[in-house]
């Protein structure tokens, strides 16, 4: 730290004495020169007539003062790196409602899934607690006593966030924050945050923002008069002239702006849906069958799509790595063209805001011809995953997807328990055990998919003249040829076709 300056008179006399000594040493040949001392008191180098007086006071006024002891820079480089990459430290909390349908294993699996969600969001999970109750406490979710115990755990672990395995009401969240003294979020907010990190396309970002605003709208909060804009003509407390607002409180103004933004996002998503419907309609016009890949998040849907089509879709060991649907074209062994669509993964208690916002994306599954349901065979509760996916699909297009032919592909067979695989084979129809990593069972899966794809049902026996080679080509592309013979009058064909092609061939029936 800079030492306090001495009075100006003492400093000036000291400098004069040192200057005289330097000149004396110079005359005596001691080696000290004017250049060594530099310019003194504003004097130009080499001049002794322009002495202006001491200028150090002005320099002191123009300079920055260094104050020692304020730096928080760490000396250990490992600590510096840790500080730069520090993750949010969280403690998980769950309420197990012992209603006879859920067991303690179900509650623990749900908490493990919450830990995976928190890790995907960029957090470090320190601890997790489960409270057994008939129903969540309407005030603090856990109950006042357990909330205080949670506060002690948070303080002992040094956590800065509590994540609850459920959807908290606004009052529950505020009350729990008041007890534990750190930020509290629920499962819905966590999933929305993950979606916001992974959204890439314009449509995906709009859908996530819409879901976030719908979640935020009932959770706006304010603090007393600081949020008020209804001062009117009162003068008490400094109000009166200059304090009259638009007649709305700040929270009402925010709510109106959010509603306006929600309306705009819905219009934008509706316009994007038109583009998606146009592409889907083009595929349907060309009679291209579609297969929708659905399943629980991180079950391996994108890996399986890459294995089947070489799509090169992003694959990560994270939850909700895929938000934007990917459609790829492939061919069957007999040359029939069909598409495979990778969709967003599902999860237990998927927020209804996301189901509503991603409705246009989920329609890829509802309007497909076949469902390829990918299940994580290494998960502790694969049956629960299947049920969760069916629950979400039942909310889209009145459950139209549940009426489609379904193939269950049990993935990760290379690390799954053989007993679990046998149990799934017995429980469901059309079960194929595969491994997207090693390729095990993929050929069998392709055969099952091709056998389930819709096929033309109308059988025709026609003689097509050689001048209508376009119709022969369509029969090869869209139909199923039973017999074909080239005669002098044209191409004799026996085939199965759809209604549209049957209408074009009716003039050439034999």
N, C-alpha and C positions, 0 to 999 in steps of 0.2 A: 504494500500500500504506500502511496506517496506520502512522505512526511510533511507535516505542516510547515509552511514557509516562515522564515524569520521576517521581522519588520523590514520595510523597504530601505530605511536608512542604514541599518546594519549590513544588509545585503550589498548595498551600493558601495559602502566603505570597504567591505571585504573584497569586492571585485576590483576596486581601484588599487588596493594593496597588491593583489595578485598580478594586476597588469603592470605595476611598477617593478615588481620582482622579475616578471618575464622580460621587460625591457632591459633591466640591469643585467640579467643573465645573457641576453642577446649581445649586449655591448662587450661583455666579458668573454664571449665566445663559447658559452655553455651548450649551444646547439638549439635552444628553444627559439622558435621563429614566430612571426606574426601569422604565418599560414597555419601553424599548429594550433593557435588559439582561435583563429577564424575572426569573423566580424564581431565587434563588441558594441552593444548599445546602439544598433542601427547604423554604425559607421561602415562606409563602403570600404571594400578591401583595398589596401594601399593608401587610404586617406586618413588623416588625423585631424581634420578641421570640421567634420560634419557630425559632431557628437550631439545626439538628440536626447540623451538621458536613457534611463533604464526602460527597456521594452518588455521585460519578463512578465509584468502584471497583465499586459494585453494578451500575451501568448497564453497565460494561464486561463484567462477568460474565454479564449477561443478553443481551448483544448478540451478533450473528453477526459473525465476523471475515472480512473480504474478503481473499482471497489473490490477488494480481495474477499475471498470466502463465499462468493455467490455461485461459482461454477458447480454444476452437477455432473460434469463429464466423468465417466468411469475410466479408471486406468486399465483394468483387466479387459482385454479385447474380447474375451468370451462373453463377459457381461454386457459389453456394448452390442454385440450381435444379438444377444438374447433380448435386449431392450428394443432393438429395431424390429424384431420379428415376434414380439410378445403376443401370445394369443389371449383371447378373452377367457378368463377362468370362471367356470360355471359349476354350480351344484344343481343336481336334478331332484325333483320332488314329484311324487305320484300318490294318488289316492286309489287304493284297491277296494272297490265296492263288492263286498262278498255277497253277491246276489244268487249264488248257486250255479251260475253259468260260467263265471270266470274263476280260474284257480290262481294260486299264488305264482305258479309257473307262467301263466299268461301275463300276470302283472309284471313279473321280472323280464319276460321277453319284450314287453312293450317299453319298459325302461331302458333295456339294451338298445332297442331301436331308436329311442329318443337320444341316447348317447351317440349313436352313429349319425343321427341328424345333426346334433350339435357339433360333432367333429367335422362333418361336411361343411357346415356354416363357418368354420374357422375358429372353433373354441377348444379349450382344453378342459375335459371333464375331470373334476377332482373327487366328487363323491355323489352318491345318489341315495335317496331315502324313499320308503314306501309307507304310507299311513293307511291302516285298515279301518274303514268306516262303512256305515250303511249307505251313506251318500256324502258327497263333498260338502264341507261346511259353507253355508251361504255367505258368511262374512269373510273368512280368511282362507277358504279352500281346505286347509289342513286342520283348522281348529286353533283356538288362541294358544293353548299350551304347546302343541306341536309346532306352531309357528315360532314360538320363542326358542324351542329346541333347535329349529332350523336356523334361527339367527345365530345361535352359539356355534353351530357347525360352520356357517358361512364365515364367521369371524375367525374361527380356528384354522380354517383352510386358506384364508386370505382370498376368498372368491369375490368377484365383482358383479355376478349375475346369477339369478335363480331362474331355472326353466321348469315350468310345471307341465306334466304330462296330461294335458287336457285343455279345454278352452275356458279361460277365465272370463267372468263378467267384468265390466269396468270397475265396479265397486270392490270385487274380490282382489283385483290386481292392485288397486290403491291401498286397500287395507293391509295386504300382505307386504307391500313395499314399506308401509309405515312401521311394520314390525321388524322385518329383516334388515332394513336400512340400506338395501342395494336394489339395483334394477331387477324387475320381475317381468318375464315374458312367458307366454304360453306356447303350446305346441303349434297352434295355427300361425302365430307370428314367426316362429322359427322356420316353418315350411315356406312361408311367403318370402322370408329373407333368402333362403336357398334358391327359390325360383328367380328372385331378382338378380342373384349373382350369375345364374346360368343362362338367363334369357339372352339370345343372340339376335334373332330376326326382329324385324319391326313389329310383326304381329305378336310374337312372343313377349316382347317388352310391353306392348300395349295391354295384353291380357294380364300380365303380372301387375302392372300399375292399377288396372281396374280392380283386381282382387284386393290389392293393398288399400286402396281408397275405400272400398266397401267395408273392409275390416276396421279402418281407422275412424270412419264416420261416427259410429256410436261411442267411440272412446276418446273424443276430444275432451280436454279438461282445461279449466282456467283457474285463476287465483284471484278471487274477489274483485275489488274495484280496479285493479290494474288491467283487467280485461274489459272494463265497461266503457261504452261510448254513448251513454245515455245521461250525460251530466245535466243537460237542460239549463235552467237559469240559476241553479244553486251556486252560492259563493262560498259555502262552508268547505273547508278543506282545500282551498285553493282553486275551486271550480268557478264556473261563471263564464265570462267573456273569453273566447278562444278555446273553450273546452267542449263546445257543442258538437256532437258527432252526427253520423248519418242515421241515428235512431236505432242502431243495432249494437248488441254487445259484440266484442271481438270474437267470441266463440260462435255466435250466429253468423258473422261475416265469413269465418273460416268454413262453417258448414255449408253456406251457400256456394262458396267457391268450389268446394269439393263436389257438390252436386252438379255444378256446371261442368267440371272436368269429367265426371263420370258419364254425363250425357254425351260429351264429345267423344270419349273413348268408345262408348257403345256404338256410336255412328261409324267411327273409324273401323272397328272390328267387323261391323256388318258389311262395310265396303270390302274389307279383305276377305270376308267369307264368300262374297260373290266371285272373287278370283279363284278361290279354292273350289267352289262349286262348279265353275266353268271347266277347270282342269278335270275334275272328277266326272263331269258330264261328257267330256270328250272321250275319256276312257270307256265310259259305259256305252257311248254311241258306237265305238269300235268293238264292242262286245269283249272287252278285256277283263277277265275275272280278277278280283282283288282279294288279297289275304292280308288281314290286319294283325300285326304282332302286338299283343297286349300282355300285361303281367305286372307283377309287383316291382317296385323300384329296385335297381341293382340285381335283378334276376338274371341278366345277361341277354337282354333283347337285342341290343345293338351288336353285341359280339356274334349272336346267331345270325343276324342280318348280314354282317360282313362275311360270315362263313358260307352262307347260302348264295350271296350275289356278288361278293367282293366290293361292297359299296364304299368301304373306307370311312365309315361313320366313326365319330369320336367314341372311344371306349375308355372309361375310367372306373376305378373301384370307388365310386362315389354314388350317393343317392341323388336322383334327379339330374344325372349328367346330360340326359336328353330331354329337351323341352319342345323342340321344333320337329314335327313329323317329317320323316324322310321316306320317299317313295322310290323304289327301284324296280326295274323291269327284268324279268327272267323268263326262261323257256323250260317247258317240260321235256321229257325224253321223246315224246311223239311230236314235238315242234309247237305245242300250244303255248301262247304267250300269256303270262299273268303277272301281276304286280305284287310286291311285298311292301307294306307300309309300317315303319317303325313309329310307335306312338309314345307319349309321355307315360312314365311309370306311375303306378298307384301306390297308396299307402293306407294303413289303417287310419280311420277318422280323417280322411282327406277333407280339408276345409271346403264347405259348400260354396264359398266365394270362388275358389279355384275351379270347382266343377262348373259353375256358371260362366266364369271368364273363359275357360278353355273348352267351352261347349263345341265351338266350330272345329277345334282340333280333335276332340273325342268322337266327332261324327265320322271320322275316318274308320273307326271301329264299328260304329252302328250301321254304316252303309256298305260295309264290305260283304263279300260272299262267304268268306271262311275266317274264323278266329283261330289264330295260333297263339295259345296261352302258354307263356313261358313261366316256369316255376323254378325257384331256387331249391334244388334237392338237398343242399347242405344246410338249409335254414332249420332252426329248432322246431318251427311250427309251419310247415309248408301248407297244411290244410287251412290254417288261418289266413295265409296269403291268398289262397284261391278264393276263399269266402270274401275277403276284402275287395278283390278285383271284381267279383260278381256284384257286390253291393254298389260299387261306383258305376259299373256298366248299367245297372238297373235304373240309375238316375238320368241316363242319357237317352233321348228319343223313346221314352216310355219302355225302356228295356228291350229295344229292338235287337241289340247285339246278343242278348241271351238266347234269342230264338235262332241264331245262326249255327251251322255246324262248327263244333269246337274240337280242336286238337290240343291236348295238353302235352307240352314238351318239357320234361323234367330235366333241367339243365344242371351243370356242374356234377355230372355223374362220377367224374374222376375223384372227387373229394366227398361224395355223399355216402351216407350209411346204406348198405345194401338192404337192410330191413326196411328202411323208410321207402326206398324205391319199390320194393315188393308191395308194401302197404298201399302206395299210390296207384300201382297197377291194378290192384283189386278194387279200389274205391271208385275209379273213374273209367269211362270208356275212351278209346282212342288215346292211350297214353304211350308216348315214345320217350325213352330215356336217351339223352344226348349229352355231349360235352362240346361246347363251342370252342374250348381251348384245344382239345386233342382231336376233334372231329369224330369222336365215337357216336354212332347212331345217326349221323347226319344223312347218310344215304337212305336209311329206313324212313326218316322223317320226310324226305323229299317224295318218296313213294306214297306215303300216306297223304301228303298234301295234294298230290296230283290225282289220287283216287277220290278225294272229297270235292275237288273243284267242280263247279256246275258244268254239265255237259249238254249239248244240244239233244232234244228229245224227239223232234219230228223226223221221221224216216221218209226219204224221197227216193224215187227211181226215175231218173231223167236222162235225156239225150240232148246234150248241149252242143250247138253248132260251133265250129271252130272260130267263127267270127265273134263269139262271146267268151273269149278266153278269160275276161275279167271275172265272170261268174265262176269259172273253174278255179281260178286263183282264190276267190273268196271261200269256196267250199274247202279248199286245202287249209286256209288260214283259220276259218271260224268254225268249220264243221268237223265231223268225224267220218272219214271215208271207210265204207265197208267193202265196196268193190269198185273197180275202175277199169274201163276198156276203151281203147281208141278204135273207132270204126270209120267206114268211109263217109258216113253222114255227120260224124261228130264224136264227142266224148260221152260214152255211156257210163253213168255213175249211179251207185247206190250208196247213200250217205245219210247221216243224221245231222240236221241243221236246226237253227232257231227260227222263230216266227218271221223275222224280217227277211232272212235269206230264203225262206220257204216261199214267200210272196213273189220274189224275183224269179224263182225257178219253176213256178207253177205253170208257166206257158210251155215248158219243155218236158212236162211229165209224160212218161211212156204209158 
